């Protein structure tokens, strides 16, 4: 059976202390005081260059488009041969 008092504690409208403390400490920071930190990984790891990253994504996108166009052309050629 469920203990009603235990259920009342679980769904209590009272704030949970550790969440309140974390929220208050976050609000205490001054605007513009954000300092990015490496969350995981090697600190010696180079940061991603946005221009290089965009160029790589553009190359990959172009390869996909080219491959798609090649496949469409193959299908069209095959249909044209089939209809002769």
Buried (B, 14 or more C-beta within 10 A) or exposed (E): EEEEEEEEEEEEEEEEEEEEEEEEEEEEEEEEEEEEEEEEEEEEEEEEEEEEEEEEEEEEEEEEEEEEEEEEEEEEEEEEEEEE
